[in-house]
Amino acid sequence: MKKTVHIVGAGVSGLGAAHYLAQQGIDSVIYETSGQLGGRAAGVEEEGTLFEVGGKNFSSQWLRFNALLREFDITGFDPQHPDFHIVLNDRLVKLDKRRTLSGDLRLAMQLGVRGSLQLKRFLDYSRKHAHELNHSQGLIQQVEERWDYKPAAGHFAPSLLAGPIRMFSIIMGAAEPEEIFPSQLMLFTSGFGKGEHFAIQGGIQRFHQALANGKHIRFGERVERILIEQGKVKGLVVKGAKGEETIMADAVISAVPAHVFKRLLTLPIAIREACERIRYYPLAMINALYDKPVFRDGINSIMFNPGSILGHCSANRQYQPEQVRFTLSGIAARQILQFPDDILIERAEREFSRYLPISGRRVAVKVTRHMGGICAYAPYFSRVKHILLGGIAEIDGLEIAGDYLEGHTMEGCLHSAELAVQRLLAR
Ligand SMILES: Cc1cc2nc3c(=O)[nH]c(=O)nc-3n(C[C@H](O)[C@H](O)[C@H](O)COP(=O)(O)OP(=O)(O)OC[C@H]3O[C@@H](n4cnc5c(N)ncnc54)[C@H](O)[C@@H]3O)c2cc1C
């Protein structure tokens, strides 16, 4: 049994790993380069306003996330909007998550016969086989063989690429349909419209704080290297305020994105290449609060069209129409992500106001750039993952958790953390 496990990163994956280790009576130390918990799902308070700057919504269907909420006695949840409005042919068209096409004539008319039938077939197939679809094996391998020889853009009618398929691509990986592969969309749509979505009252950081409770976290300490000698973990090189330190360690869980992990050690070429095939697309989030409702007329959430700098914008909570989360994602957004905050805000508000004019005064705002991006996986992903996990298994004492293994949601991160702990203890 390992005495102490050293974990890189205090996002949901790293905190989850520490928690699952603690359940087995095993101590851990988490190294977190920033000063805060939660990584890309952080909640940040500034001048009395709480901004949730990344992941925050969860599904009633998620086993691990909901089990932890019960364990921590976290109650009080806000329902999320049940529908999206999509910009199609320059108009806002409603897509109800549950009804999708059944009876949704207005959407069907915008998509045309071919688009409507294709979408229906795709959704029906993914939902019908949801229980057989996962990130590792079984049906997903057949789906990959059949579809992943070209990106989603090569498979669907133009009306879908401008609307629902772009919506899935943007939500799934901040990607355009030409940058994402059908198997990944299918994993996403297999859960689309199932269960209810909520956010935690008081903010997602309540969840992180509960996970972090009693754990040993070294904030402001960046892991520079994971040291491996003769196929075994030997230690970590950590850089903090006092300089660089080498820490002896025989068990390490990396809980950072794949593009960070691959820089922490010299990997065999096959594992390195597998990491490099996993795509991440950057985005920015603008959280803005106005003194009047922005969302109205039954609209809670808008998906924008190709060429727009906006991917998706939502009311922060269903009952908070004056709080907007603008996400700048997709190809056009990537060209401007490094622009100053005020320019991003002005461009986002202007674009948004073309469809739903903002009449209120902005009273608080926070811009967060996620330049490391969100994970859009890879074509033939189950093969990539097999190579990755097979290679890691050759290194004694090393495990990986993160958004690139079991889905890029908080549930996926917890799942990856649980599996990383199980594999580490089984060795
Ligand atoms: C805008 C946005 C909206 C999202 N919405 C949702 C949502 O509503 N629901 C949902 O479930 N998911 C959502 N997600 C996805 C979800 O937030 C992520 O999948 C999840 O937070 C990833 O967690 P992680 O721990 O794997 O990685 P991260 O959150 O990236 O955590 C990694 C941590 O490691 C630290 N770190 C990095 N390098 C080092 C190093 N060398 N040494 C030490 N520490 C290091 C980082 O600072 C970070 O804290 C969203 C993501 C974004 C960006």
The ligand as an SDF file (V2000), in Angstrom:
LIG
                    3D

 53 58  0  0  0  0  0  0  0  0999 V2000
  -16.3630   27.6430  -19.7750 C   0  0  0  0  0  0  0  0  0  0  0  0
  -16.5220   26.2160  -19.3100 C   0  0  0  0  0  0  0  0  0  0  0  0
  -17.7880   25.7510  -18.9800 C   0  0  0  0  0  0  0  0  0  0  0  0
  -17.9520   24.4310  -18.5460 C   0  0  0  0  0  0  0  0  0  0  0  0
  -19.1890   24.0070  -18.1690 N   0  0  0  0  0  0  0  0  0  0  0  0
  -19.3180   22.8010  -17.5620 C   0  0  0  0  0  0  0  0  0  0  0  0
  -20.5130   22.4630  -16.9020 C   0  0  0  0  0  0  0  0  0  0  0  0
  -21.4600   23.2700  -16.8280 O   0  0  0  0  0  0  0  0  0  0  0  0
  -20.5920   21.2330  -16.3210 N   0  0  0  0  0  0  0  0  0  0  0  0
  -19.5320   20.3630  -16.3090 C   0  0  0  0  0  0  0  0  0  0  0  0
  -19.6470   19.2730  -15.7460 O   0  0  0  0  0  0  0  0  0  0  0  0
  -18.3640   20.6880  -16.8940 N   0  0  0  0  0  0  0  0  0  0  0  0
  -18.2200   21.8930  -17.4880 C   0  0  0  0  0  0  0  0  0  0  0  0
  -17.0270   22.2590  -18.0050 N   0  0  0  0  0  0  0  0  0  0  0  0
  -15.9210   21.2810  -17.9980 C   0  0  0  0  0  0  0  0  0  0  0  0
  -15.3010   21.1520  -16.6020 C   0  0  0  0  0  0  0  0  0  0  0  0
  -15.1880   22.4110  -16.0160 O   0  0  0  0  0  0  0  0  0  0  0  0
  -13.9210   20.5010  -16.7330 C   0  0  0  0  0  0  0  0  0  0  0  0
  -14.0330   19.2730  -17.4330 O   0  0  0  0  0  0  0  0  0  0  0  0
  -13.2980   20.2120  -15.3890 C   0  0  0  0  0  0  0  0  0  0  0  0
  -13.3540   21.3400  -14.5630 O   0  0  0  0  0  0  0  0  0  0  0  0
  -11.8510   19.7710  -15.6020 C   0  0  0  0  0  0  0  0  0  0  0  0
  -11.3000   19.4600  -14.3450 O   0  0  0  0  0  0  0  0  0  0  0  0
   -9.8410   18.8790  -14.2130 P   0  0  0  0  0  0  0  0  0  0  0  0
   -9.5690   18.7590  -12.7640 O   0  0  0  0  0  0  0  0  0  0  0  0
   -9.6550   17.6670  -15.0320 O   0  0  0  0  0  0  0  0  0  0  0  0
   -8.8800   19.9620  -14.8750 O   0  0  0  0  0  0  0  0  0  0  0  0
   -8.6420   21.4810  -14.4090 P   0  0  0  0  0  0  0  0  0  0  0  0
   -9.8800   22.0810  -13.9230 O   0  0  0  0  0  0  0  0  0  0  0  0
   -7.9150   22.1310  -15.5370 O   0  0  0  0  0  0  0  0  0  0  0  0
   -7.6730   21.3210  -13.1610 O   0  0  0  0  0  0  0  0  0  0  0  0
   -6.2820   21.1910  -13.2830 C   0  0  0  0  0  0  0  0  0  0  0  0
   -5.6460   21.9730  -12.1390 C   0  0  0  0  0  0  0  0  0  0  0  0
   -4.2410   21.7490  -12.2070 O   0  0  0  0  0  0  0  0  0  0  0  0
   -3.5690   22.9660  -12.0200 C   0  0  0  0  0  0  0  0  0  0  0  0
   -2.2680   22.7920  -12.6830 N   0  0  0  0  0  0  0  0  0  0  0  0
   -2.0010   22.8170  -14.0180 C   0  0  0  0  0  0  0  0  0  0  0  0
   -0.7080   22.5530  -14.2400 N   0  0  0  0  0  0  0  0  0  0  0  0
   -0.1420   22.3280  -13.0230 C   0  0  0  0  0  0  0  0  0  0  0  0
    1.1680   21.9890  -12.5930 C   0  0  0  0  0  0  0  0  0  0  0  0
    2.1730   21.8130  -13.4660 N   0  0  0  0  0  0  0  0  0  0  0  0
    1.3930   21.8430  -11.2700 N   0  0  0  0  0  0  0  0  0  0  0  0
    0.3860   22.0220  -10.3540 C   0  0  0  0  0  0  0  0  0  0  0  0
   -0.8720   22.3500  -10.7180 N   0  0  0  0  0  0  0  0  0  0  0  0
   -1.1310   22.4860  -12.0300 C   0  0  0  0  0  0  0  0  0  0  0  0
   -4.4660   24.0110  -12.6300 C   0  0  0  0  0  0  0  0  0  0  0  0
   -4.2220   25.2870  -12.0740 O   0  0  0  0  0  0  0  0  0  0  0  0
   -5.8570   23.4750  -12.2580 C   0  0  0  0  0  0  0  0  0  0  0  0
   -6.3000   23.9860  -11.0300 O   0  0  0  0  0  0  0  0  0  0  0  0
  -16.8290   23.5660  -18.4620 C   0  0  0  0  0  0  0  0  0  0  0  0
  -15.5520   24.0480  -18.7840 C   0  0  0  0  0  0  0  0  0  0  0  0
  -15.3980   25.3610  -19.1990 C   0  0  0  0  0  0  0  0  0  0  0  0
  -14.0070   25.8550  -19.5020 C   0  0  0  0  0  0  0  0  0  0  0  0
  1  2  1  0
  2  3  1  0
  2 52  2  0
  3  4  2  0
  4  5  1  0
  4 50  1  0
  5  6  2  0
  6  7  1  0
  6 13  1  0
  7  8  2  0
  7  9  1  0
  9 10  1  0
 10 11  2  0
 10 12  1  0
 12 13  2  0
 13 14  1  0
 14 15  1  0
 14 50  1  0
 15 16  1  0
 16 17  1  0
 16 18  1  0
 18 19  1  0
 18 20  1  0
 20 21  1  0
 20 22  1  0
 22 23  1  0
 23 24  1  0
 24 25  2  0
 24 26  1  0
 24 27  1  0
 27 28  1  0
 28 29  2  0
 28 30  1  0
 28 31  1  0
 31 32  1  0
 32 33  1  0
 33 34  1  0
 33 48  1  0
 34 35  1  0
 35 36  1  0
 35 46  1  0
 36 37  1  0
 36 45  1  0
 37 38  2  0
 38 39  1  0
 39 40  1  0
 39 45  2  0
 40 41  1  0
 40 42  2  0
 42 43  1  0
 43 44  2  0
 44 45  1  0
 46 47  1  0
 46 48  1  0
 48 49  1  0
 50 51  2  0
 51 52  1  0
 52 53  1  0
M  END
$$$$
